[in-house]
Amino acid sequence: MESPLKISREGSVLEVVLDRPKANAIDVSTSREMGEVFAEFRDDPDLRVAIITGGGEKFFCAGWDLKAAAGGESVESDYGVGGFGGIQELPDLNKPVIAAVNGIACGGGFELAISADMIIASETASFALPEIRAGTLADAATIKLPRRIPYHVAMDLLLTGRWMDAAEAHRWGLVNEVTEPGALMDRTRELAQLLASGPPLVFAAIKETLRMTESRTTQESFDLLRASAIPTVRTLYDSEDQLEGARAFAEKRDPVWKGR
């Protein structure tokens, strides 16, 4: 059976296209494959940034495959090492992931997008959490969305299931940039290459620090840092790259990051 994922790499950037016509919905096998792909990305020292986007022009991802659900798949199924969509719950994913939202992102597709670190959206993109209309819970969005945008805006989306277009999503800071449809991937790849030229150990320290401190008080968070209790921060401060950054600054040149 042909894979629902189209995978390519350009230097240290991995590009993953979810291509399951007509709506790029995700069933259990697709989710497991996505988890495997992103776990390999996480573990490959030569890869630094990943892009996730949808095939076609209409859908980024319509979320859970309801046809598969009608065939017996359950919301309690094992969606693989990264949870639904491969990145929502993937442990130690300390590299940047960019979502290029090319169209409709609803339900689990919306949740997939907000699991990325940055979102670039086409003007044709739109977002919704229609689970409320089916009498069920958008669980990941309920946890994550109020941390991404103002509480009352998040609750509006969760409680009504209404649609949000790309311009509104940008206004609330849900997406980083909005592009013309034909410029979406060029802009996303440009951003990915910029990140790929950055210090990977710092990116890892940023992501792990955020994860380990988001449920702690400010003082508890500083205590963790001072106790050297965040592994990627310890690695960064003991690294060649830390010295390289200081030397490059002093010598007024661009640093050469080695990731060690």
Buried (B, 14 or more C-beta within 10 A) or exposed (E): EEEBBEBEBEEBBBBBBBBBEEBBBBBBBBBBBBBBBBBEBBEEEEBBBBBBBBBBEBBBBBBBBBEBBEEEBEEEBEBBBBBBBBBBBBEBBBBBBBBBBBBBBBBBBBBBBBBBBBBBBBBBBBBBBBBBEEEEEBBBBBEBBBEBBEEEBBEBBBEEBEBBBBEBBBBBEBBBBBBEEEBBBEBBBEBBBEBBBBBBBBBBBBBBBEBBBEEEEEEEBEEBBEEEEBBBBEBBEEBEBBEBBEEBEEEEEEBEBEBE
